[in-house]
């Protein structure tokens, strides 16, 4: 099964839409709830990162028998220092984003911790691609 979702930067009213839809699909497929939780946490964090930091993005979802592959591609500022961005508590979120309760600096670490495989490809002033894989074991 393949799905694609568009995400607009700054549209916090739709933040979490893709992760909610994927959760419904995985429940219908009878995937173990502990796996669904990992998928939803990783995807929600990545989705909110697009909303909070990028101009726009696309989420590609590929559900296979062995697991799920997520690819999130955004147009945005990119990540100047991936190592720093992977540090729990580090955030470049604006004050406005923090006032809404986002931007605690746990997004990328939570994605990493809930993924079986996770890569970041980024170009400053162009955008970022996150590849997330979670096995249905």
C-alpha positions in Angstrom: 0.0 0.0 0.0 1.3 3.4 -0.9 0.0 6.8 0.3 1.2 10.4 -0.2 0.4 13.4 1.9 1.2 17.1 1.3 2.2 19.2 4.3 2.2 23.0 4.4 4.7 24.8 6.6 3.0 26.7 9.4 -0.3 24.9 9.1 -0.5 23.5 12.7 -4.2 22.8 12.3 -3.3 19.9 10.0 -0.2 18.7 11.9 -0.7 15.1 12.6 -3.1 14.4 9.8 -0.8 11.9 8.0 0.2 10.1 11.1 -3.5 9.7 12.1 -4.3 8.3 8.6 -1.4 5.9 8.7 -2.4 4.8 12.2 -5.9 3.9 10.9 -4.5 1.9 8.0 -2.1 0.0 10.3 -4.9 -0.9 12.7 -7.0 -2.1 9.8 -4.1 -4.4 8.8 -3.9 -5.8 12.3 -0.4 -4.6 13.0 0.7 -5.0 16.6 -0.2 -1.9 18.7 3.4 -1.5 20.0 4.6 -1.2 16.4 1.8 1.2 15.5 2.9 3.4 18.4 6.5 3.5 17.2 5.3 4.4 13.6 2.9 7.1 14.9 5.5 8.7 17.2 8.2 8.8 14.4 5.8 10.0 11.7 4.1 12.6 13.9 7.5 14.1 15.0 8.7 14.2 11.4 5.4 15.7 10.2 5.5 18.4 12.9 9.1 19.2 11.9 7.9 20.0 8.4 5.1 22.2 9.7 7.4 24.0 12.2 10.5 24.5 10.1 9.9 24.1 6.3 7.9 25.9 3.7 6.2 22.7 2.5 6.8 19.0 2.2 5.6 15.6 1.0 5.3 12.4 3.0 5.5 9.1 1.1 4.3 6.0 2.9 5.0 2.5 1.7 3.4 -0.3 3.8 4.8 -3.7 2.9 4.4 -7.1 4.5 7.7 -6.8 6.4 7.3 -3.2 7.6 6.7 0.4 6.7 8.9 2.9 4.9 8.4 6.6 5.3 10.1 9.3 3.2 9.6 12.9 4.2 10.9 15.5 1.7 10.7 19.1 2.6 11.6 22.5 1.0 13.0 24.6 3.8 16.1 25.8 5.5 17.8 22.5 5.9 19.8 21.4 8.9 23.1 23.1 9.3 24.4 20.8 12.0 22.8 17.3 12.1 24.8 16.2 15.1 23.6 19.2 17.2 20.0 18.7 15.8 20.1 15.1 17.1 20.9 16.2 20.6 17.9 15.9 22.9 16.6 19.3 23.9 18.3 21.2 21.1 15.8 23.2 19.0 15.8 25.9 16.4 12.0 26.4 16.7 10.8 30.0 16.7 9.3 31.5 19.8 5.8 31.4 18.2 6.2 27.6 17.6 7.3 27.1 21.2 4.4 29.1 22.5 2.1 26.6 20.7 3.7 23.7 22.6 6.0 22.5 19.9 9.8 22.8 19.4 11.1 21.1 22.6 14.0 19.6 20.7 12.9 16.0 21.0 11.7 15.5 17.4 14.7 14.0 15.7 15.8 12.0 18.7 12.3 10.5 19.1 12.3 9.6 15.4 15.7 7.9 15.7 14.6 6.1 18.9 11.4 4.7 17.3 12.9 3.7 14.0 14.7 0.5 13.0 16.5 2.5 10.3 16.7 6.3 10.0 18.7 8.6 7.7 18.8 12.4 7.2 19.9 14.0 4.0 19.9 17.8 4.1 21.1 20.7 2.1 21.2 24.1 3.8 18.7 26.6 2.1 17.2 23.8 0.1 15.6 21.2 2.3 15.7 17.9 4.1 14.8 14.3 3.4 14.1 11.9 6.2 14.0 8.2 5.5 12.4 6.1 8.3 11.9 2.4 8.3 10.1 0.3 11.0 9.9 -3.5 10.8 6.7 -5.4 11.6 8.5 -8.0 13.7 
